[in-house]
Amino acid sequence: MAHSEPPSHTATIIEEQPQIVQEDKSEKLSQGGNAIPNEIKDPFLVGFEKDDPLNPMNWSTWFRWYLTGAGGLLILNATFASSAPSGATLEMVQEFGMSVEVATLVISLFIAGYCVGPLFWGPVSEVVGRRPVYLVSFLFYTAFQVGCALSHNTASILIFRFLTGTFAAAPLTNSGGMVGDVWEAKVRGKAMVLFAVSPFAGPAVGPTVAGWIITAGVSWRWIYWVLTIFSGVCFILVIFTMPETYGPAILVAKAKKLRKDTGDDRWYAPLEANTVPFAQRVENVLSKPFKIMFSEPMLLAITIYMSFLYGCLYLLFEAYPIVFTQGHHMSAGITGLMFLPLSIGSTLGVFTYLIFFEPRYARRAEEYAPSFVPPEHRLEMTLLGAPLYAMSFFWFGWTSYPSISFWSPMIAGGVMGFSIFCIFLSLFNYIIDTYLFVAASALAGSTVMRSIFGAVFPLFARQMFDAMNPRWASTLLGFISLAMTPIPFVLQRYGPYLRSKSRFAPDVPRARGPPKEVSPA
């Protein structure tokens, strides 16, 4: 078989993105956005050429923003499905004869699927690419929604909800990776806004839609038919409009084409060079997130804080009906509208970030260039959001009396949504910047723990709010939030010291020469 000489520019080294990096060199080849480790310079190793149209970072700006928006829509779809059935709890109790506690499992088991899914979909996407994972997951996700709609007993709907949540978890891991695939670091912060707001907008919209379906007098099964239609539309979008964005997977296709066109079998892609046994790679992927999390005090503290917030978000789907349906005698449809301020608050957080905090960070990037900006600059939004979040629980609880206008606890929910967005976006970016080359593993462990909290909190929410009443139950949550409020302030003050002691956080180099004085404005 003929062998062709490789052109000198074929194995062009491209920018390395923060992803999982294993100790073994060959394992590094399988990781990371569109990265090829700089130390690998085999002339037959296929890479992206300069201005290569196959490189997603060279695609048109409008199409990359479309992909970013589409990724956000897929997350919105998954999180919308997580909360929508909460509006039909009583109807399912009546039809299946289940208890209210068992009916709550319809939400909790879906979120439990979020615990399992990320551990599978993330590693698979780093082997076969983003597109196959989207296609397979949304095919079964849509099919299992049909299963929910057609369920005729308690066991079947609970099983289908868990399976639906497991497959719905794919965009939670894939969409964030896709943002890293198509955007360079200086733009990624803006793109991450869509990724950060969708997990909170979806759960807030779900009960609203479900409430009006129930108010319209149609069967609760229509909630699942609406979810089926929504997921089916997203599946069609994936099929026809979302190409592969994962650089290593694209390079595998490029290497195959070169082997076919030249007849030279020496061409290979980074993923094809991985010699680590599959079983070892699975073990690394499953254990590494937890090894990192439990050996890093600052990551563990952040994860517990974010998990508590996430659990409280799903706790509200049981608390709101007690406050608004029972207390203010609202219909299911009107009670659903009470969740919208959560989404509106998150949207306000988006504009706050884009108008105030993103330009500030851009100035920091210029001041510290060509070095990295210290991760502590990512915490500014959390310093605003953390006190507001604790305050919002006291506000919500002590204005939940039926004698007080519903506008007050409803607006408190808006403040809660705003503060949750500020905290999550800020801490997401802080984790990525701090654990640069193991960021995917750090986020994976955090995602699993958050999902556990999200699954467990609804199980005791109704009992807690019934036993303690909304005032004291919210006060308890407010004091716990208040106890966690110092976490970002401690990281702001002692973050550099903690990072210097970390095994996984790379040293952040100072700028060449002292950076300009950071102004408070």
C-alpha positions as CSV (number, residue, x, y, z in Angstrom):
1,M,0.0,0.0,0.0
2,A,1.4,3.4,-1.0
3,H,2.5,5.8,1.7
4,S,2.3,9.6,1.2
5,E,4.5,12.1,3.0
6,P,2.6,14.2,5.4
7,P,2.4,17.9,4.8
8,S,4.3,19.9,7.5
9,H,1.2,21.7,8.6
10,T,-1.2,18.8,9.1
11,A,-0.5,18.1,12.7
12,T,-1.0,21.8,13.7
13,I,-1.3,22.1,17.4
14,I,-4.5,23.8,18.5
15,E,-5.5,25.7,21.6
16,E,-5.9,23.5,24.7
17,Q,-9.1,23.8,26.5
18,P,-9.7,23.0,30.2
19,Q,-10.9,19.3,30.3
20,I,-10.1,16.1,32.1
21,V,-6.4,15.3,31.8
22,Q,-5.2,11.8,32.9
23,E,-1.7,11.1,34.0
24,D,-1.0,8.8,31.1
25,K,0.0,10.7,28.0
26,S,-2.2,8.5,25.7
27,E,-5.1,9.3,28.0
28,K,-4.6,13.0,27.4
29,L,-5.1,12.4,23.7
30,S,-8.7,11.5,24.3
31,Q,-9.6,14.5,26.4
32,G,-10.4,18.1,26.0
33,G,-12.5,20.1,23.7
34,N,-10.4,20.6,20.6
35,A,-7.0,20.0,22.3
36,I,-3.9,18.1,21.3
37,P,-1.2,18.1,23.8
38,N,1.8,20.2,22.7
39,E,4.3,17.5,23.4
40,I,2.8,15.2,20.7
41,K,4.4,16.1,17.3
42,D,4.1,12.9,15.2
43,P,3.8,14.0,11.5
44,F,1.0,11.5,10.9
45,L,-1.0,12.7,13.9
46,V,-4.0,14.6,12.4
47,G,-4.8,18.0,13.7
48,F,-6.6,21.1,12.6
49,E,-4.9,23.3,10.1
50,K,-5.0,27.1,10.4
51,D,-8.4,28.4,9.5
52,D,-9.5,24.7,9.0
53,P,-13.3,24.8,8.3
54,L,-13.6,21.5,10.2
55,N,-12.5,23.3,13.4
56,P,-15.8,24.4,15.2
57,M,-14.0,27.5,16.5
58,N,-13.6,28.6,12.8
59,W,-17.3,28.3,12.1
60,S,-19.3,31.5,11.5
61,T,-20.2,33.5,14.6
62,W,-23.9,33.4,14.0
63,F,-23.9,29.6,13.7
64,R,-21.9,29.2,16.8
65,W,-24.4,31.4,18.7
66,Y,-27.1,29.3,17.2
67,L,-25.5,26.1,18.5
68,T,-25.1,27.8,21.9
69,G,-28.8,28.7,22.0
70,A,-29.8,25.2,20.8
71,G,-27.7,23.7,23.6
72,G,-29.4,26.0,26.1
73,L,-32.8,24.9,24.6
74,L,-32.0,21.2,25.1
75,I,-31.1,22.0,28.8
76,L,-34.3,24.0,29.1
77,N,-36.2,21.0,27.7
78,A,-34.7,18.6,30.3
79,T,-35.2,20.8,33.3
80,F,-38.7,21.8,32.2
81,A,-39.6,18.1,32.2
82,S,-38.2,17.7,35.7
83,S,-40.8,20.0,37.4
84,A,-43.8,20.0,35.1
85,P,-45.6,17.0,36.7
86,S,-45.6,18.8,40.1
87,G,-48.7,20.6,38.8
88,A,-50.6,17.3,38.6
89,T,-49.7,15.6,41.9
90,L,-53.3,15.5,43.2
91,E,-54.7,14.2,39.9
92,M,-52.2,11.3,39.9
93,V,-52.9,10.6,43.6
94,Q,-56.6,10.3,42.7
95,E,-56.1,8.1,39.6
96,F,-53.5,5.7,40.9
97,G,-54.5,5.7,44.6
98,M,-50.9,6.5,45.7
99,S,-50.0,8.7,48.7
100,V,-48.8,12.2,48.2
101,E,-45.4,11.1,49.4
102,V,-45.2,8.5,46.6
103,A,-46.4,11.1,44.1
104,T,-43.5,13.3,45.1
105,L,-41.2,10.5,43.7
106,V,-42.3,11.5,40.2
107,I,-40.1,14.5,40.7
108,S,-37.4,13.0,42.8
109,L,-36.8,9.9,40.6
110,F,-36.4,12.2,37.6
111,I,-33.7,14.2,39.4
112,A,-32.2,10.9,40.6
113,G,-31.7,10.1,36.9
114,Y,-29.5,13.2,36.9
115,C,-27.2,11.5,39.3
116,V,-26.7,8.5,37.0
117,G,-26.7,10.2,33.6
118,P,-23.7,12.5,33.9
119,L,-21.4,9.6,34.9
120,F,-22.3,7.9,31.6
121,W,-23.0,10.6,29.0
122,G,-19.9,12.7,29.8
123,P,-17.4,9.9,29.2
124,V,-19.2,8.5,26.2
125,S,-19.3,11.9,24.5
126,E,-15.5,12.1,24.9
127,V,-15.2,8.8,23.0
128,V,-17.8,9.0,20.3
129,G,-18.6,12.8,20.2
130,R,-21.4,15.0,21.2
131,R,-23.8,14.4,18.3
132,P,-24.2,10.6,18.7
133,V,-24.9,11.2,22.4
134,Y,-27.6,13.8,21.6
135,L,-29.2,11.5,19.0
136,V,-29.4,8.4,21.2
137,S,-30.4,10.2,24.4
138,F,-33.2,12.3,22.8
139,L,-34.5,9.3,21.0
140,F,-35.0,7.3,24.2
141,Y,-35.9,10.4,26.2
142,T,-38.8,11.1,23.8
143,A,-39.8,7.5,23.9
144,F,-39.9,7.3,27.7
145,Q,-42.0,10.5,27.8
146,V,-44.6,8.5,25.8
147,G,-44.2,5.7,28.3
148,C,-45.1,8.2,31.1
149,A,-48.2,9.4,29.2
150,L,-49.4,5.9,28.7
151,S,-48.7,4.6,32.3
152,H,-51.6,2.9,34.1
153,N,-50.0,2.1,37.4
154,T,-47.7,3.7,40.0
155,A,-44.7,1.4,39.3
156,S,-44.7,2.1,35.5
157,I,-44.8,5.9,35.8
158,L,-42.0,5.9,38.5
159,I,-39.8,3.6,36.4
160,F,-40.3,5.7,33.2
161,R,-39.6,8.9,35.1
162,F,-36.3,7.6,36.4
163,L,-35.3,6.4,32.9
164,T,-36.5,9.8,31.4
165,G,-34.3,11.7,33.9
166,T,-31.3,9.5,33.1
167,F,-31.5,10.2,29.4
168,A,-32.5,13.9,30.0
169,A,-29.1,14.3,31.8
170,A,-27.2,14.1,28.5
171,P,-27.6,17.8,27.6
172,L,-26.6,18.8,31.1
173,T,-23.1,17.5,30.4
174,N,-23.0,17.7,26.6
175,S,-24.2,21.3,26.2
176,G,-21.5,22.7,28.5
177,G,-18.9,20.8,26.6
178,M,-20.3,22.1,23.3
179,V,-19.8,25.7,24.5
180,G,-16.1,24.9,25.1
181,D,-15.9,23.2,21.7
182,V,-17.0,26.3,19.7
183,W,-15.9,29.3,21.7
184,E,-12.5,30.6,22.7
185,A,-11.9,31.5,26.3
186,K,-12.6,35.2,26.0
187,V,-16.1,34.7,24.6
188,R,-17.0,31.6,26.6
189,G,-18.1,33.6,29.6
190,K,-20.9,35.2,27.6
191,A,-21.9,31.9,26.1
192,M,-22.0,30.2,29.5
193,V,-24.8,32.6,30.5
194,L,-27.3,30.6,28.4
195,F,-25.9,27.4,29.9
196,A,-26.3,28.7,33.4
197,V,-29.8,30.2,33.2
198,S,-31.5,27.2,31.5
199,P,-31.3,24.9,34.6
200,F,-33.4,27.4,36.6
201,A,-35.7,28.8,33.9
202,G,-36.9,25.3,33.0
203,P,-38.0,24.2,36.5
204,A,-39.8,27.6,37.0
205,V,-41.8,27.3,33.7
206,G,-42.8,23.7,34.2
207,P,-45.4,24.1,36.9
208,T,-46.9,27.1,35.1
209,V,-47.6,25.1,31.9
210,A,-48.8,22.1,33.9
211,G,-51.1,24.2,36.1
212,W,-52.9,25.6,33.1
213,I,-53.2,22.2,31.6
214,I,-55.0,21.0,34.7
215,T,-57.1,24.2,35.0
216,A,-58.2,23.6,31.4
217,G,-59.9,20.4,32.6
218,V,-58.0,18.0,30.4
219,S,-56.3,14.8,31.6
220,W,-53.0,15.1,33.5
221,R,-51.5,12.9,30.8
222,W,-51.5,15.9,28.5
223,I,-48.6,17.2,30.6
224,Y,-46.5,14.3,29.3
225,W,-47.8,14.6,25.8
226,V,-46.6,18.3,25.8
227,L,-43.3,17.1,27.1
228,T,-43.2,14.5,24.3
229,I,-43.9,17.1,21.7
230,F,-41.2,19.4,23.1
231,S,-38.6,16.7,23.3
232,G,-39.5,15.5,19.8
233,V,-39.0,19.0,18.3
234,C,-35.6,19.1,20.0
235,F,-34.7,15.7,18.6
236,I,-35.5,17.0,15.1
237,L,-33.4,20.0,15.7
238,V,-30.5,17.8,16.7
239,I,-30.9,15.6,13.6
240,F,-31.0,18.4,11.1
241,T,-29.2,21.4,12.6
242,M,-26.5,20.3,15.1
243,P,-23.3,18.8,13.6
244,E,-20.5,17.2,15.6
245,T,-18.6,19.9,17.6
246,Y,-16.2,17.7,19.6
247,G,-12.8,18.3,18.0
248,P,-11.2,14.9,18.7
249,A,-14.3,13.1,17.2
250,I,-14.0,15.4,14.1
251,L,-10.4,14.5,13.8
252,V,-11.2,10.8,13.8
253,A,-13.4,11.3,10.8
254,K,-10.7,13.4,9.2
255,A,-8.1,10.7,9.8
256,K,-10.4,8.1,8.3
257,K,-10.8,10.2,5.2
258,L,-7.0,10.7,4.9
259,R,-6.4,7.0,5.1
260,K,-9.0,6.3,2.5
261,D,-7.9,9.1,0.1
262,T,-4.1,8.4,0.4
263,G,-4.1,4.7,1.0
264,D,-1.8,5.3,3.9
265,D,-2.8,3.7,7.2
266,R,-0.3,5.6,9.2
267,W,-2.6,8.6,9.6
268,Y,-4.4,8.6,12.9
269,A,-6.3,10.9,15.2
270,P,-5.6,11.6,18.9
271,L,-8.6,9.5,20.0
272,E,-7.3,6.5,18.0
273,A,-4.0,6.7,19.9
274,N,-5.5,6.0,23.3
275,T,-3.9,2.8,24.6
276,V,-5.5,2.9,28.0
277,P,-7.9,-0.1,28.4
278,F,-11.5,0.8,28.3
279,A,-12.2,-0.7,31.8
280,Q,-9.4,1.5,33.2
281,R,-10.8,4.6,31.5
282,V,-14.2,3.9,32.9
283,E,-12.7,3.5,36.4
284,N,-10.8,6.7,36.1
285,V,-13.9,8.6,34.9
286,L,-16.2,7.2,37.7
287,S,-13.8,7.6,40.6
288,K,-11.8,10.8,39.7
289,P,-14.6,13.3,40.2
290,F,-15.1,12.1,43.8
291,K,-11.4,11.8,44.5
292,I,-11.0,15.5,43.5
293,M,-14.1,16.7,45.4
294,F,-13.3,15.0,48.7
295,S,-9.6,15.9,48.6
296,E,-10.3,19.6,47.9
297,P,-11.9,21.5,50.8
298,M,-12.8,24.5,48.8
299,L,-14.5,22.4,46.0
300,L,-16.3,20.4,48.7
301,A,-17.6,23.6,50.3
302,I,-18.7,25.1,47.0
303,T,-20.4,21.8,46.1
304,I,-22.3,21.6,49.4
305,Y,-23.4,25.2,49.0
306,M,-24.6,24.8,45.4
307,S,-26.3,21.5,46.3
308,F,-28.2,23.1,49.1
309,L,-29.4,25.8,46.7
310,Y,-30.4,23.3,44.1
311,G,-32.3,21.2,46.6
312,C,-34.2,24.3,47.8
313,L,-35.1,25.1,44.3
314,Y,-36.9,21.7,44.0
315,L,-38.3,22.0,47.5
316,L,-40.2,25.1,46.4
317,F,-42.3,22.9,44.0
318,E,-43.9,21.4,47.2
319,A,-43.8,24.6,49.2
320,Y,-45.5,26.9,46.7
321,P,-48.8,25.0,46.6
322,I,-49.0,25.2,50.4
323,V,-48.5,28.9,50.4
324,F,-50.4,29.9,47.3
325,T,-53.0,27.2,46.7
326,Q,-53.9,26.4,50.3
327,G,-53.1,29.8,51.8
328,H,-54.4,32.2,49.1
329,H,-56.9,29.7,47.5
330,M,-55.4,30.0,44.0
331,S,-56.2,27.6,41.2
332,A,-53.5,25.3,39.9
333,G,-53.0,27.6,36.9
334,I,-52.6,30.7,39.0
335,T,-50.3,28.9,41.4
336,G,-48.1,27.9,38.4
337,L,-47.8,31.6,37.5
338,M,-46.2,32.2,41.0
339,F,-43.1,30.3,39.7
340,L,-42.5,32.7,36.9
341,P,-40.7,35.3,39.1
342,L,-38.0,32.7,39.6
343,S,-37.4,32.6,35.9
344,I,-37.7,36.4,35.6
345,G,-35.2,36.9,38.4
346,S,-32.7,34.6,36.6
347,T,-33.2,36.6,33.4
348,L,-32.5,39.8,35.3
349,G,-29.3,38.1,36.5
350,V,-28.3,37.5,32.9
351,F,-28.6,41.2,32.1
352,T,-26.8,42.2,35.3
353,Y,-23.9,39.9,34.3
354,L,-23.8,41.2,30.7
355,I,-24.1,44.9,31.6
356,F,-21.9,45.1,34.8
357,F,-19.9,42.0,35.6
358,E,-18.8,40.8,32.2
359,P,-17.2,44.1,31.2
360,R,-15.4,44.2,34.5
361,Y,-14.0,40.8,33.9
362,A,-13.0,41.8,30.4
363,R,-11.0,44.7,31.9
364,R,-9.3,42.2,34.3
365,A,-8.4,40.0,31.4
366,E,-6.6,42.9,29.7
367,E,-4.9,43.9,32.9
368,Y,-3.5,40.4,33.5
369,A,-2.8,39.5,29.9
370,P,-1.1,37.4,28.8
371,S,-1.5,35.5,32.1
372,F,-4.6,34.0,33.6
373,V,-7.0,36.2,35.6
374,P,-7.0,34.9,39.2
375,P,-10.2,32.9,39.7
376,E,-11.2,35.0,42.7
377,H,-12.4,37.7,40.3
378,R,-15.1,35.3,39.3
379,L,-16.7,35.5,42.7
380,E,-18.0,39.1,42.5
381,M,-21.6,38.0,41.6
382,T,-21.6,35.5,44.4
383,L,-20.7,38.2,46.9
384,L,-23.9,39.9,45.8
385,G,-26.1,36.8,45.4
386,A,-25.3,35.0,48.7
387,P,-26.7,37.6,51.2
388,L,-29.7,38.2,48.9
389,Y,-30.5,34.5,48.8
390,A,-30.5,34.1,52.6
391,M,-32.6,37.3,52.9
392,S,-35.2,36.0,50.3
393,F,-36.1,33.0,52.5
394,F,-36.9,35.2,55.5
395,W,-38.9,37.6,53.2
396,F,-40.8,34.7,51.6
397,G,-41.6,33.0,54.9
398,W,-42.7,35.9,56.9
399,T,-44.9,37.4,54.2
400,S,-46.6,34.1,53.4
401,Y,-49.5,34.8,55.7
402,P,-52.8,34.6,53.8
403,S,-53.6,38.1,55.2
404,I,-50.6,39.6,53.4
405,S,-50.8,40.2,49.6
406,F,-49.5,37.3,47.5
407,W,-47.3,39.9,45.7
408,S,-44.8,39.9,48.5
409,P,-43.8,36.2,48.6
410,M,-44.0,36.1,44.8
411,I,-41.5,39.0,44.5
412,A,-39.3,37.2,47.1
413,G,-39.2,34.3,44.7
414,G,-37.9,36.7,42.0
415,V,-35.1,37.8,44.3
416,M,-34.4,34.1,45.0
417,G,-34.2,33.4,41.3
418,F,-31.8,36.4,40.7
419,S,-29.5,35.3,43.6
420,I,-29.4,31.7,42.6
421,F,-28.3,32.6,39.1
422,C,-25.6,35.0,40.4
423,I,-24.3,32.3,42.7
424,F,-24.3,29.4,40.2
425,L,-22.8,31.3,37.3
426,S,-20.1,32.7,39.5
427,L,-19.2,29.4,41.1
428,F,-19.4,27.5,37.9
429,N,-16.8,29.8,36.4
430,Y,-14.7,29.7,39.6
431,I,-14.5,25.9,39.5
432,I,-13.5,25.9,35.8
433,D,-10.9,28.6,36.3
434,T,-9.5,27.0,39.5
435,Y,-9.4,23.4,38.3
436,L,-8.5,24.3,34.8
437,F,-7.3,20.9,33.4
438,V,-9.6,18.7,35.6
439,A,-12.6,21.1,35.4
440,A,-14.8,18.4,33.8
441,S,-14.2,16.0,36.6
442,A,-14.7,18.7,39.2
443,L,-18.0,19.7,37.7
444,A,-19.1,16.1,37.3
445,G,-18.8,15.4,41.0
446,S,-20.5,18.6,41.8
447,T,-23.4,17.7,39.4
448,V,-24.0,14.3,41.0
449,M,-24.1,15.8,44.6
450,R,-26.4,18.6,43.4
451,S,-28.7,16.0,41.8
452,I,-28.9,14.0,45.0
453,F,-30.0,17.1,47.0
454,G,-32.5,17.9,44.2
455,A,-34.0,14.4,44.4
456,V,-34.1,14.3,48.3
457,F,-35.4,17.7,49.3
458,P,-38.9,17.4,47.7
459,L,-39.4,14.2,49.7
460,F,-39.5,16.0,53.0
461,A,-40.6,19.5,51.9
462,R,-44.4,19.0,52.3
463,Q,-44.0,17.4,55.7
464,M,-41.7,20.2,56.9
465,F,-43.9,23.0,55.7
466,D,-47.0,21.4,57.1
467,A,-45.4,20.6,60.5
468,M,-43.5,23.9,61.0
469,N,-45.8,26.1,58.8
470,P,-44.3,28.2,56.0
471,R,-42.9,30.9,58.3
472,W,-40.7,28.8,60.4
473,A,-39.8,26.3,57.7
474,S,-38.5,29.2,55.6
475,T,-36.8,30.7,58.6
476,L,-34.9,27.4,59.1
477,L,-33.8,27.4,55.4
478,G,-32.9,31.1,55.7
479,F,-30.6,30.4,58.7
480,I,-28.9,27.5,56.9
481,S,-28.4,29.8,53.9
482,L,-27.0,32.5,56.2
483,A,-24.6,30.0,57.7
484,M,-23.3,29.2,54.2
485,T,-23.1,32.9,53.1
486,P,-19.5,33.4,54.2
487,I,-18.2,30.6,51.9
488,P,-17.6,32.9,48.8
489,F,-16.2,35.6,51.1
490,V,-13.7,33.1,52.6
491,L,-12.7,32.0,49.1
492,Q,-12.3,35.6,48.0
493,R,-9.9,36.2,50.9
494,Y,-8.1,32.9,51.2
495,G,-8.5,31.4,47.7
496,P,-4.9,32.0,46.5
497,Y,-3.6,30.3,49.6
498,L,-6.0,27.3,49.2
499,R,-5.1,27.0,45.6
500,S,-1.4,26.9,46.4
501,K,-2.0,23.9,48.6
502,S,-4.2,22.1,46.0
503,R,-3.0,19.0,44.2
504,F,-5.3,19.7,41.3
505,A,-5.5,23.5,40.9
506,P,-2.7,24.7,38.6
507,D,-0.7,27.7,39.7
508,V,-2.1,30.8,38.1
509,P,0.9,32.8,36.8
510,R,1.1,36.5,37.5
511,A,1.2,38.9,34.6
512,R,4.5,39.8,33.2
513,G,5.2,42.8,35.3
514,P,2.7,43.9,38.0
515,P,-0.8,44.2,36.6
516,K,-2.5,47.6,36.7
517,E,-4.3,48.5,39.9
518,V,-7.7,46.9,40.0
519,S,-10.2,49.6,40.4
520,P,-13.3,49.0,42.5
521,A,-15.6,50.3,39.8
